[in-house]
Amino acid sequence: MGKLESQIVSALQNSDKPLTISEIALQIDASEKKVYRSLRKLFAKGKIDGNNRRYKLTQE
């Protein structure tokens, strides 16, 4: 997992609610475009769930 993906996972772990791409980008100081690409990778790996453009970690 890359640095940005790790930061996204950390932001989602520390949140008590699902986050939007904008909220994640603000928290980790990254562009929404980069966050979107990393979210797609995490989704493909089964690490996150997305609903109504809000993202959370999957229940492992």
C-alpha positions as CSV (number, residue, x, y, z in Angstrom):
1,M,0.0,0.0,0.0
2,G,1.3,3.4,-0.9
3,K,1.8,6.4,1.3
4,L,-1.3,8.2,0.1
5,E,-3.4,5.0,0.5
6,S,-2.1,4.6,4.0
7,Q,-3.1,8.2,4.8
8,I,-6.6,7.7,3.5
9,V,-7.0,4.5,5.5
10,S,-5.8,6.4,8.6
11,A,-8.3,9.2,8.0
12,L,-11.1,6.8,7.6
13,Q,-10.1,4.9,10.7
14,N,-10.1,8.1,12.8
15,S,-13.5,9.2,11.5
16,D,-16.8,8.3,13.2
17,K,-18.7,8.6,9.9
18,P,-18.1,7.9,6.2
19,L,-16.2,10.7,4.5
20,T,-16.4,12.4,1.1
21,I,-13.5,12.7,-1.3
22,S,-13.3,16.4,-0.4
23,E,-13.2,15.7,3.4
24,I,-10.5,13.1,2.9
25,A,-8.5,15.5,0.7
26,L,-8.7,18.3,3.3
27,Q,-7.6,16.0,6.1
28,I,-4.6,14.5,4.4
29,D,-3.7,17.7,2.4
30,A,-3.9,16.1,-1.0
31,S,-5.7,16.9,-4.2
32,E,-9.2,15.4,-4.8
33,K,-7.9,13.8,-8.0
34,K,-5.2,11.9,-6.2
35,V,-7.5,10.9,-3.4
36,Y,-10.0,9.6,-6.0
37,R,-7.4,7.5,-7.8
38,S,-6.2,6.0,-4.5
39,L,-9.8,5.3,-3.4
40,R,-10.4,3.3,-6.6
41,K,-7.3,1.2,-5.8
42,L,-8.5,0.6,-2.2
43,F,-12.0,-0.2,-3.4
44,A,-10.5,-2.8,-5.9
45,K,-8.6,-4.3,-3.0
46,G,-11.7,-4.6,-0.9
47,K,-10.4,-2.2,1.8
48,I,-13.2,0.4,1.5
49,D,-16.9,0.7,0.8
50,G,-18.5,3.6,-0.9
51,N,-22.2,4.7,-0.7
52,N,-23.6,8.0,-1.9
53,R,-20.0,9.3,-2.5
54,R,-19.1,8.7,1.1
55,Y,-16.4,6.2,1.9
56,K,-15.6,4.0,4.9
57,L,-13.4,1.1,5.7
58,T,-14.8,-2.4,5.2
59,Q,-15.6,-4.6,8.1
60,E,-12.8,-7.1,8.1
